[in-house]
Amino acid sequence: MAWSLEQISLMTRAIWRRVSVRSYRGEPVPAETLAEVLRAGEESIPLWPHIPVRFVLAADADAFLREHGGTLLGYGRILGAPHFIVAISEVTAGYMENMGFRMEQMILYATALGLGTCWMGGFYSRQKVGHLVGLAEDEQVVALTPVGWPAAGGPGRLLDKTLKAFVPDRGGRKPLERLVFAGRWDVPAGQYLTQQTVLRTALEAARRAPSWRNTQPWRFIITENMLVVTTSRPAEQIGLPYYRLDAGIAMSHISLVALCAGIEPAWVLEPAELAGLRAGLAIPEHYDLIGGLPLDARWHTPAPAAVLIQEPEHATSRH
Ligand SMILES: Cc1cc2nc3c(=O)[nH]c(=O)nc-3n(C[C@H](O)[C@H](O)[C@H](O)COP(=O)(O)O)c2cc1C
């Protein structure tokens, strides 16, 4: 999508504000607002332009849940959501990170409009939801999100033991120093993290990204001319490879900050082009190498003021 600079700036600022909303006021969102959110998804910037994705609105959440058998709980209980949006992709190499990259733009767009959302990966019947959205053979339901106006301090919070058990560190994030290395794995990136450059701000935005069970699987290596993105493959995979979707979400945050600074990010994604990097950077075997972003002098200049309006980190998600 040809986002305007104003839209890019609104979405980037929404990065600091977005939280998973699991409790809603219930009242419907105007149809034209929902259409705008869907359009943001459909026309979002892709990582892999050749991979078809689509976003389907379940306008009546109750009917959607009923048809689905009422078991759409996720690991946190979703209360009072008036609508859901289902994200569908063709299944091919790169589809998870591509969907993370694209759907997060839609989520940030919705956040900028004041709407609540919550990435939902698992714990629903992919088959039943697939049936409801008319899934083609080569397609997969990748994720879904409730959409609605957030309830102020809803009652879900205390009730939700499943969420507590499943996301022990909910809302919190690892410090940037543990996520970013310089030149090589495990080498502190201190010198790159001391000033509010475009690069540091992009990494801070990536750090604020939501992730499956808040696992924060991404690690970044800054080389002389590239920012390399890796993501930790879990020993045991529950459901789809969400760790790759998480990488795509973090990459969308990096791209948005870059675009705010007038830099057009040109991600290097072809495995063949990336393969040579692994040994030199000492990337551990259980980390997948997802992409590299060429860096030039502009990344080391001060970040634009508009992007630096960072809201305080939330201690917990809003339910
Ligand atoms: C790919 C993905 C799948 C997720 N799946 C669920 C889910 O099924 N149920 C749920 O309650 N939250 C889900 N979440 C939300 C995360 O738990 C949440 O993003 C994380 O705990 C960080 O909190 P925050 O989003 O409030 O910053 C998911 C997030 C991502 C990125």
The ligand as an ORCA input file, in Angstrom:
! r2SCAN-3c Opt
* xyz 0 1
  C       1.582    -14.744     16.934
  C       0.901    -14.403     18.227
  C      -0.093    -15.231     18.721
  C      -0.764    -14.906     19.906
  N      -1.760    -15.733     20.332
  C      -2.488    -15.395     21.421
  C      -3.604    -16.207     21.810
  O      -3.899    -17.220     21.183
  N      -4.315    -15.818     22.894
  C      -4.007    -14.679     23.607
  O      -4.698    -14.371     24.574
  N      -2.943    -13.883     23.255
  C      -2.190    -14.203     22.178
  N      -1.132    -13.401     21.781
  C      -0.807    -12.162     22.521
  C       0.495    -12.249     23.321
  O       0.318    -13.019     24.487
  C       0.956    -10.821     23.679
  O       1.251    -10.149     22.491
  C       2.178    -10.810     24.568
  O       1.871    -11.401     25.809
  C       2.683     -9.371     24.822
  O       1.687     -8.550     25.401
  P       1.144     -7.253     24.654
  O       0.607     -7.675     23.313
  O       0.069     -6.716     25.545
  O       2.291     -6.300     24.481
  C      -0.424    -13.724     20.624
  C       0.579    -12.890     20.111
  C       1.216    -13.209     18.925
  C       2.228    -12.268     18.373
*
